[in-house]
Amino acid sequence: MRLDGKTAIVTGAARGLGRACAVAFAREGADLVLLDVCADLPGVSYPMGSASQLAHTADLCRARGAAVLTRHADVRDLA
């Protein structure tokens, strides 16, 4: 699957599955918007991604030719 000319938005992009998805999209030709909260959250018992991890994900994607925009964002729906 080639994604040339497409843009993917990836949440949780600093580490784990989010990073893996971002790199896979980049490998297939997509440009990326990478989002992660980059902060500890109350009630979450596992470590959250950090700003440096998000930057590393961006570097991995750029190395595969993707244009990348990163943002620290909380996209949870707390309602």
JOZIVEN-V217534 format. One line per field, one symbol per residue. psi: psi as a letter, one per 40 degrees, with the letter a starting at -180 (. if undefined). burial: # if it has 9 or more other ideal C-beta (glycine too) atoms within 8 Angstrom, else .. A space follows every 50 residues. Layout:
# JOZIVEN-V217534
psi->???
burial->???
This chain:
# JOZIVEN-V217534
psi->hhfheihhhhifedibdddddddddddeeiiihhiidfiihheheihiii ddddddddddddeeeihhhiihiheihe.
burial->..#....#.######..##.###.##.###.#######.........##. ..###.##.###.#.#.#.#.#.......
